[in-house]
Amino acid sequence: MAGSVTNRRVLSEITKLQALASSSECKFLLDKSPIDDPSSNIILGRILPKSNIYNQAAFQIEIKLPTDYPFKPPELRFVTPIYHPNVDENGKTCVELINISENFKPTTPLTDVVKAVANLIDSPNIEHALNLDIAAEYAQNKSTFERKALEMMASKHIRLLKDLAHIDETFKSDRLFFIKKKLDASTCDAIHETDLTHPIFIYTPQQSPYLGGEFEIEISLPLDYPSTTPRVKFRTPIYSPIVDESGTLSCLPILQRWQSYPTNSVQLRDILVEIDYYITHLEDVDEPHRPGLLIEWNDDPAGFVKTAEQQTKELAKPQKR
C-alpha cells in the first residue's frame, strides 16, 4: 500500500465501509482500520447476516490488505467462529470474488467484498464447500445443521454474556471495572451491536498514583475461548511496570497459567481482579514487562508516583457519558 494515491484509495474504501452501518442491503459495523493505526494493513468489522439462522449473531471478519493492494485481492478470514459449509476451522472462506484472481479488479470496492461474504453466509454454496461434512449435513439434514449452527453461535456468546454479568455483579458498588458498552443478554442487539470478540472495559483505579484516572482495557478472545488464553491490552497508556509501551499485559499469573486451569474454571472477572491487584501491589510483581519502572518504584518511589500521577492526569482523563 505504498504511495499517497494508494493511501487515498484505502481511506476512500474505509469511508464506504463505514457507510454500510446504515445500509439495508448489507449491514457491516467497522471495528478497526488503518485509520486507527496507519502502520496496520488490517480491517476488522462485523457482518450482521439476514438469514433466519445466522441473524442470531454478528460475525467479525478480518480483511488483510496486501502490500500491492488494490492490484492484488485482500485476504479474508472469519474471526468469530461460524458453523458453515464455506468456512473452514481456521476461518478461511471461499469467496469467489477474491479467491479467483480474474474476478478481482483494481477497481473492485471493498464493500463488494463484504457484500459477497454476507451473501455467502446467508446463501451457502455447497458446490464449493470447504467443509464437506457440513455441506452434506446442510443438503441432507437441514434441521441438524441449523441446530449445530445455533449451538456454535450460542456457546461463545452466552459464555461471554455470563462473564460480563458476573463482572457487573462483582464491581457494581465501586465501579472499579465496567464494560464500555452495556449488554442486554435478552436481546439479539446484545450480540449484534457489541464486539464480543474484543470486549472493552473501563478501569477506574481506587488507589494512588492512578486515582482519578480512567483506563480502557481490551481483552481479545481467541476463536476457542475459554480454552485458549485471552490477550489483554491497555488502550489507554499507563505508567506501570506490568504493562509494556504498546499496552500489552501478559505477565499476570492467571494468563501464564491459563492453559493449566480446568475449562470454565476461570473467567474474565478473574483477569480484571488480577489486573487491579498487580497494578497496585508492585511488591508482588516478579516478571514485569518494564523492569526499569519496577527498579524506579523500588529506588525512587516518590519520583515514580509523581510521573505516574502526571501521566494519569494527562492521558487517562475520565470521559463524559
KABEL-V252744 format. One line per field, one symbol per residue. ss: DSSP state (h for helix, s for strand, l for the rest). phi: phi as a letter, one per 30 degrees, with the letter a starting at -180 (. if undefined). burial: I if it has 24 or more other ideal C-beta (glycine too) atoms within 12 Angstrom, else O. A space follows every 50 residues. Layout:
ss->???
phi->???
burial->???
This chain:
ss->lllhhhhhhhhhhhhhhhhhhhllllsssssslllllllllsssssssll lllhhhlsssssssllllllllllssssllllllllsllllssllhhhhl hhhllllllhhhhhhhhhhhhhlllhhhlllhhhhhhhhhlhhhhhhhhh hhhhhhhhhhhhhhhhhhhhllllllssslllllllllhhhhlllllsss ssslllllllllllssssssllllllllllsssslllllllllllllssl llhhhhlhhhlllllllhhhhhhhhhhhhhlhhhllllllhhhhhhhhhl hhhhhhhhhhhhhhhllllll
phi->.djdddddddddddeddedddcdddacbcdcbadddbedcccccacccdc deddddaccdccccdddcdcdbddcbbddddbcadcbddcjdbcddecdc eddccecdddddddddddddedbecddbdccddddddddcbdddeddddd ddddedddedddeddddeddcddchdbaddcdcbddbddeddcbdddbdc cccbecbdccdjcbcdbccdcdececdcddccbddcebdbdcbdddjdbb ddedddcedddeeidbbeedddededdddcbddcdcbddbeddddddddb edddddddddddddcbdecdb
burial->IOOOOOOOIIOOIIOIIIOIIOOOOIIIIIIIIIOOOOOOIIIIIIIIIO OOIIOIIIIIIIIIIOOOIIOOIIIIIIIIIIIIIIIOOOIIIIIOIIIO OOOIOOOIIIIIIIIIIIIIIIOIIIOOOIIOOIIOIIOOOOOOIOOIIO OIIIIIIIIIIIIIIIIIOIIOOOOIIIIIOOIOIOOOOIIIOIIIIIII IIIIIOOOIIOOIIIIIIIIIOIOIIOOIIIIIIIIIIIIIIIIOOIIII IIIIIOOIOOOOOOOIIIIIIIIIIIOIIIOIOOIOOIIIOOIIOOIOOO OOOIIOIIIOIIOOOIOOOOO
